[in-house]
């Protein structure tokens, strides 16, 4: 007979199966059997020690080791973030430990992570979630960490955590393909699968770009080839130096005030030096986006040279105190590590512009001897004579690049202050135009037609004030494309920007997307690759434009590879998801396309296919019809 106490015990018996959601970490040793054959005793000792390191880390991060059969470890966590942070700590601890062992005894572990439903029974867990974690783990590189798409979605916004898309994989007994991401604690640089082979075979590029395109073709096809993004080359892979030009990167000047509120000033000095050097056709200058990856990050000049593909590096520091300004700068040869030039300046703040000219001139002279008269004229162009206006301009630019509604509004106020102090400050007018463009594009303004009008007016006024500025023409191109949808005018303005500054990566990017929507996808792909070379650690929009170019050029496999890379760089960019849906749909991968469509709707629940023509100024009605068809085929309405 079952008593009341027996029934109570049954109801609270923890041995009964329980179902719950968990983050699952699966780890095992690479080539464990071979290590055992080579040196059984040493392998057992190393395995015992490394497994203990793993157990200690799991406990520190609030997890629980569930199983340790053979050479594997299975652990569960309540939090995906804690699980991934634990995995990173484990791999770092294991790397430190095995570094002191003989090479033959260094056990390398690989880790796979999934979030899924598990059934807990008698102290262990079961379920498909565990099987997927184990399958993903088997794909990882020695010392690597892979996570499923479900886990990635829960951790992707974690500060200091970076993920690179690794493709969708089908596993035995798992019905749907599983998206997989590689985890690293550092941002990944450009990756590669194969050489791009697009040539300009359909249409001739406009005469204004002929020289730039010839140089680009030489760089792409005769310099070892430019890699296709999204295929997994390690971030440390070297980038080839350009042929026939002195290549240089200006690293972010340190803020010696140690006051974050002064970052805008040291960053601005760095950007202005990049802009000045970029004017000289004899130099190949890396874009600021790639240079600023090294901000607050110690890096040897030799490593920077290899990662960015440059021969020379400029680095320094800025300190502003009242009306006094101190700048230190040095030029380093990345091949030898030797310092070619260095100087320290202590000046009054009112001497800022003369100081900038002096630093630029000394760098160029150290690289190529004395400046030519033409180079002197190029460098002598003065944007403003007001140091106070220039300071407000730097503040406005620093706020604008934050890309938020509030920061954009504040940036506009700073730029208006700069213009009040110097109405002829063309670059301030151009940056003001950008704030109105963003209001229009992202619907931050209650009156979008007014934002469009102000954007075009400010951009055109900036060009009227300074027709020799690459930046003003590039902004006009951007406004013509995204506000007025005039792709032909946008192409013409971007070409003018490139003639004035052959190192303006953003001008190449704007030209590329303008050509894309104008119906020239092959040319767009070539131009955006030039932007990528000038900006090796390029932002996600570069990959998005290249992927769209491949889609419209009917290179759908390449489109998927590149657009997956774009999504991994910035998962919140709608265009990358949208064209990835279309490319997958065109390939007949409808399950993958529908999954990606669900991601798009998560970002924009109100998305409607009929709105695509408003957001993307595709000039060719057949291309637009094909795009909307592919989106609807994936289930989008």
Beta strands, then each sheet from edge to edge (+ up, - down):
strand 1: 18-29
strand 2: 64-67
strand 3: 72-77
strand 4: 109-121
strand 5: 124-126
strand 6: 145-148
strand 7: 162-169
strand 8: 178-184
strand 9: 246-250
strand 10: 254-255
strand 11: 283-285
strand 12: 312-321
strand 13: 324-333
strand 14: 339-348
sheet 1: 2+ 3- 1+ 4- 5+
sheet 2: 2+ 3- 1+ 4- 6- 8+ 7-
sheet 3: 10+ 12+ 9+ 11+
sheet 4: 10+ 12+ 13- 14+
end
